Amino acid sequence: MKNLLIVFGLIGILGVQSCGKGKNPIKIPTPHPLLQEYFKHKPGTIWVYNIEGTNDTTIDHAIEPQNSPYDITQIISQEKPFKFSFECNESNIISLRFYDDWYSIGHTKVIENNKFSNVQSLFNPNADSTGLLDSILVNGVKYYNVLKSIDNTMAQFREYWFAPGVGIIKKVQHSNGGIGKTFTLRSFKPAK
């Protein structure tokens, strides 16, 4: 009888231990290095923008992403809060989604062969497009390898210009049927 209790005890212990073995925890992939270079910013990073045609400025600052482990940066802006999230599908195509309105769908920037896709459609303002510019001058500072993104469906902004290691250096607002305010980077202070 004593041996029978020991056998059932061992079976019970082994059974409890094996219950957790079949379940693999969900692994969250690391954002592609290109996404990190353009879109990942430490909480506490600050951007100050000039509003073209005025003497006004506006400030954005990065906070700790709170909604999803796929959110790599969340930014609070005086204009509108927004966030960057990343996805990876079975074909290993990595995409970035950014949202300038919590209720909008946002749009996707795809990386294929370690480069952003859709470079050909860069200068077509009537279509959503993404592309790299060799360089651009913004408020007297020259930025290189700038990603220009146009999306006519975004709720708040239709154009974003991203510089590696800095983030948004220029953004253009939607207006009733046209272009509204243009914000250009005045200063950038990365968090330490």
C-alpha positions as CSV (number, residue, x, y, z in Angstrom):
1,M,0.0,0.0,0.0
2,K,2.8,2.3,0.9
3,N,4.6,1.6,-2.5
4,L,1.3,2.3,-4.3
5,L,1.0,5.7,-2.6
6,I,4.6,6.6,-3.6
7,V,3.9,5.6,-7.3
8,F,0.7,7.7,-7.4
9,G,2.5,10.6,-5.8
10,L,5.3,10.5,-8.4
11,I,2.8,10.3,-11.3
12,G,1.0,13.3,-9.8
13,I,4.2,15.3,-9.6
14,L,5.3,14.4,-13.1
15,G,1.8,15.2,-14.4
16,V,1.8,18.7,-12.9
17,Q,5.3,19.4,-14.2
18,S,4.4,18.3,-17.7
19,C,1.3,20.6,-17.9
20,G,3.4,23.7,-18.3
21,K,5.9,22.1,-20.8
22,G,3.6,22.0,-23.9
23,K,2.9,25.7,-23.8
24,N,5.6,27.9,-25.4
25,P,5.4,31.6,-24.3
26,I,4.7,34.0,-27.1
27,K,7.9,35.5,-28.3
28,I,7.8,39.1,-29.3
29,P,10.3,39.8,-32.1
30,T,12.8,42.6,-31.7
31,P,12.0,45.5,-34.1
32,H,14.2,45.5,-37.2
33,P,17.3,47.6,-36.8
34,L,16.0,50.0,-39.5
35,L,12.8,50.6,-37.5
36,Q,14.8,51.2,-34.4
37,E,17.1,53.6,-36.2
38,Y,14.2,55.8,-37.4
39,F,11.4,55.3,-34.9
40,K,12.6,54.0,-31.5
41,H,13.2,56.7,-28.9
42,K,13.8,56.5,-25.2
43,P,11.2,58.0,-22.9
44,G,12.1,61.6,-22.1
45,T,13.3,62.4,-25.6
46,I,12.1,65.9,-26.6
47,W,11.5,67.6,-30.0
48,V,10.7,71.3,-30.4
49,Y,9.1,72.3,-33.7
50,N,8.7,75.7,-35.4
51,I,5.3,76.3,-37.0
52,E,6.2,77.8,-40.4
53,G,4.8,81.3,-41.1
54,T,4.5,82.0,-37.3
55,N,6.6,82.6,-34.3
56,D,5.0,79.7,-32.5
57,T,6.6,76.5,-31.4
58,T,5.2,73.1,-30.3
59,I,6.8,70.4,-28.2
60,D,6.6,66.6,-28.5
61,H,8.0,64.2,-25.9
62,A,8.4,60.4,-25.9
63,I,6.9,58.4,-23.0
64,E,7.0,54.7,-22.2
65,P,4.7,52.7,-24.6
66,Q,1.8,51.4,-22.5
67,N,-0.7,49.6,-24.8
68,S,1.2,46.8,-26.5
69,P,4.6,45.1,-26.4
70,Y,4.7,45.8,-30.1
71,D,4.6,49.6,-29.5
72,I,8.2,50.8,-29.8
73,T,7.6,54.5,-29.2
74,Q,4.7,56.6,-27.9
75,I,4.8,60.3,-28.3
76,I,2.7,63.0,-26.6
77,S,2.4,66.1,-28.8
78,Q,0.7,69.4,-28.2
79,E,-1.0,68.8,-31.5
80,K,-1.9,65.1,-31.2
81,P,-0.5,62.0,-29.5
82,F,0.7,59.2,-31.7
83,K,2.6,55.9,-31.5
84,F,4.8,53.6,-33.6
85,S,4.1,49.8,-33.6
86,F,5.8,47.0,-35.5
87,E,4.7,43.7,-37.0
88,C,6.4,40.7,-38.6
89,N,4.6,38.2,-40.9
90,E,5.4,34.7,-42.0
91,S,7.3,36.0,-45.0
92,N,9.6,37.9,-42.6
93,I,8.4,41.2,-44.1
94,I,8.6,43.7,-41.2
95,S,6.2,46.6,-41.2
96,L,5.8,49.7,-39.1
97,R,2.4,51.1,-38.3
98,F,2.1,54.6,-37.0
99,Y,-1.0,56.2,-35.8
100,D,-1.7,60.0,-35.4
101,D,-5.1,59.4,-34.0
102,W,-6.0,56.6,-31.6
103,Y,-9.1,55.7,-33.7
104,S,-7.4,55.8,-37.1
105,I,-6.1,52.7,-38.8
106,G,-2.7,54.2,-39.4
107,H,-0.6,53.0,-42.2
108,T,2.3,50.6,-42.8
109,K,5.8,51.1,-43.9
110,V,7.3,47.8,-45.2
111,I,10.9,46.7,-45.1
112,E,12.1,44.2,-47.7
113,N,15.8,43.3,-48.2
114,N,16.7,45.7,-45.3
115,K,15.3,48.8,-47.1
116,F,12.0,50.6,-47.0
117,S,9.7,49.7,-49.9
118,N,7.9,51.9,-52.5
119,V,10.8,54.2,-53.2
120,Q,9.6,54.7,-56.8
121,S,6.3,56.4,-55.7
122,L,8.1,59.0,-53.5
123,F,7.1,62.1,-55.5
124,N,3.5,61.2,-56.4
125,P,1.5,63.4,-53.9
126,N,-1.7,61.8,-55.1
127,A,-0.8,58.4,-53.7
128,D,0.4,57.0,-50.5
129,S,4.1,56.7,-50.7
130,T,7.3,56.1,-48.9
131,G,10.8,56.8,-50.0
132,L,14.3,57.8,-49.0
133,L,15.8,61.2,-49.7
134,D,19.6,61.6,-49.8
135,S,19.5,64.8,-47.8
136,I,17.3,67.7,-46.7
137,L,17.9,71.0,-45.0
138,V,15.6,71.8,-42.1
139,N,16.1,75.0,-40.1
140,G,19.7,75.1,-41.1
141,V,20.5,71.5,-40.2
142,K,21.3,69.0,-43.0
143,Y,19.8,65.5,-42.4
144,Y,20.8,62.5,-44.5
145,N,18.8,59.3,-45.5
146,V,15.5,61.0,-44.7
147,L,12.4,58.8,-45.0
148,K,9.5,60.8,-46.4
149,S,6.1,59.3,-45.9
150,I,2.8,60.6,-47.5
151,D,-0.6,59.3,-46.5
152,N,-3.7,61.2,-47.5
153,T,-5.9,59.1,-45.2
154,M,-4.2,60.0,-41.9
155,A,-6.5,61.9,-39.6
156,Q,-4.2,64.6,-38.5
157,F,-1.0,64.7,-40.6
158,R,-0.5,63.8,-44.2
159,E,3.3,64.0,-44.4
160,Y,6.0,62.9,-42.1
161,W,9.8,63.2,-42.7
162,F,12.0,61.0,-40.5
163,A,15.8,61.2,-40.0
164,P,17.7,58.3,-38.6
165,G,18.6,58.7,-34.9
166,V,16.4,61.8,-34.6
167,G,12.9,61.0,-35.6
168,I,10.4,63.4,-37.1
169,I,12.1,66.4,-38.6
170,K,9.1,67.7,-40.5
171,K,5.4,67.1,-40.5
172,V,2.6,68.6,-42.6
173,Q,-0.9,68.8,-41.3
174,H,-4.2,68.0,-43.1
175,S,-6.5,70.9,-43.6
176,N,-9.9,71.3,-45.1
177,G,-9.2,69.9,-48.6
178,G,-5.5,70.9,-48.6
179,I,-2.3,71.4,-46.6
180,G,-2.4,73.0,-43.2
181,K,0.4,73.9,-40.8
182,T,4.0,72.7,-41.5
183,F,6.1,71.8,-38.5
184,T,9.9,71.8,-38.8
185,L,12.3,70.6,-36.2
186,R,14.0,73.4,-34.2
187,S,15.8,71.3,-31.6
188,F,16.1,67.7,-30.5
189,K,17.2,66.4,-27.1
190,P,17.5,62.6,-26.8
191,A,16.9,61.1,-23.4
192,K,20.1,59.8,-21.7
